[in-house]
Amino acid sequence: MENKTIEQLLSSLAALANEARGSLFGQDKCMVDREQLLYLVETLQTQLPAEINEARTIIDNCNALRNNAKKDAAETRREADQVLRDAEVRAAKLIEETNIVEFAKKREQEILEGAEQQRAMLIAGAVQYADRILEEAQQTVTGTLEALNSGVAILQKQAKEEMDVSIRELTDARTALKNAEQNV
């Protein structure tokens, strides 16, 4: 079995329908090569689950990346909190050791502000990273879904066109049959 994409298989199905001979059994009936039709349907049934599984894998990977980003953000937050606690401890020691209260208070405030800025930057970086990964994953999933929807829309359009042609041919055949009956 040659390896064709879903789009190629859908195109083959459409071509099979387009090339099918009309049937005298009804407006919406036509005759197709059963073996060829079954081959195309079986191939689609084989490949569609793989495409769906691939999309699910992408979504699972995105969720794992998001969870990892959340864990990284939580770890960064813990580290930033630890930096703040360390800064507070250092500031308290400065006050005790130097007896220069004003200097110690000023230094404590600087350390706390610096630690808070560092914490904010680390959290912002982790959130931006998670957003970027999620956006890329969403684009991938959206592209896959659009390709599938496009293929289905093309197949539906071709099936409708084929049905319209069959209806016209049947109407022409009935008209010809009536004319033949009247001429007899």
N, C-alpha and C positions, 0 to 999 in steps of 0.2 A: 504494500500500500504506500503510494508516494505521499510525501509530507506536504500538504497544502495548508494555507492559512484559512481561517474561517471566511474571510472575504472572498477568497478564491472559490471555496466550496459553495458559498451563497451565489456567486456569479455563475458557477457551473449549474446549480439548480435552476437559476433563472433562465439560462440558455436552454436547458433541457425543456423547461416549460414553453419557452418561445418557439422551439423547434417541434413541439408536439403536434401531432395531427389531430384535427377536430373529430368529434364523435357524433354520430346521429342519435345517441341515447339521451342527450340533454344539452342545454345551452352551456352549462358549466363543466362539461366533460371534455376530456381530450385523452389521447393515447400517448403514453410515454414508454420508453424502454424501462421496464420494471427493474432489471438488473442494475442498470446505471443509476436509477433513482434510489434504490436500496443502498447501493454503494455510497452515494453522496450523503444520504441520511445517516448511515452507520458511521461514516467518517466524521460528520458533524457531531454526532452523539459522543464520539470518542474524544474529540478535541474541545468541545464546550466545557466539560468539567475541568479540564486542565486550565483553560482560560479563567474560569471562575475561581479555581483553587489559587491561581497566580494572583488574582485580584485580592482574594482573602489573605494570602500571604503578605501582600503589600500592605494591606490594612493592619494586619497583625504586627508587621514590622514597624509601621507608623505608631501604633499604640505602644509597642515596646520602647520605641525611641522617646515618645512623649513621657512614658512612665520613668524612663531613665533620666530624662531631662528634669522631671519633677524631683526625683531622688537627688540628682546633682544639685538642684536648687535648694532642696532641704539641707543637704550636706553643706553647701555654701553658706546657707543661713546659720547653721550650727557653728561653722567656722567663724563667721562674722560675729556671732554672739560671743564666741570664745575670745575673739580679738577684743571685743568690748569689755568682757570680764577681766581679761589680762590688762587692758588699759586702765581699768578702774583700780586693779590691784597695784599697778605701777604708780599710778597717781597717788594712791593712799600711802605707799612707801615713801614717795618723794616728800609728801607733807610731813611724815614722821621723821625722816632723816634730816631734812634741811632747815626746819623751823622757819622757812620763808613761806608763810601761808599764802600770800598773794601770788607769788610766783608759782606755787604748786597748784593753786586753783586754776590759774590761767593755763598752765601746761595740761592739767587734767581735761579742761574743756577742749583744747586743741586735739588731744589724743582721741577723745570721745567723738568729736566731729569728724576727724580723719577716719576713724573706724566706721562710723555711720556712713560716710561717703563711700568707703571701700565696700561695705556691705551692700549698699544700694547699687553700686556698679556691678558687683558680682551677681546679684539677683537679676538685674536688668539684662546682663549678658546671657544668663541661663534662660530667661524667658524669651529673648530674641532668638536664641538658638532653637528652642523648642518650637516657636512659631514658624521659623524657616523650614524646619524638617516637616512639620505638619502641612505647610503650604505645598511643599514639593510632593508630598505623598498624595494630597488631595488632587493636585494637577495630574498626577499619574493615573489615579483611579478615574478621574473625570474623563481623561483622554481615552481610556479603555472603554468606559461606558458609552462615550460618544461614538466610538468606532462600532461597537455592537449595535447601538441604536440606528446608526446610519445603514448598516448592512440589512437590518430588519426592515427599515423603511424602503430601501431599494427593492428588496424582495417583495414587499407588499405592493409597491407601485407596479412592478413587472407582472405580478399575478393579476392585478386589476386590469392592466392593459391587455393581458392575454385573455382574460375573461370577456372583456369588451369585444375583442376581435372574434372570439368564438361565438358570441351572441350575434354579431353582425353576420357571420358566415352562416349560422343556423337560420337567421331571418331570411337571408338571401336564398338559402336552400329551400325553405318553406315556400317562399314566393315562387321560385322556379317550379316546385312541385305543384303548386296551385295552377300556375300557367300551363304546365304540362297536362294536368287533369282537364282544364278547360279546353285545351286544344284537341283532346282525344275524342 
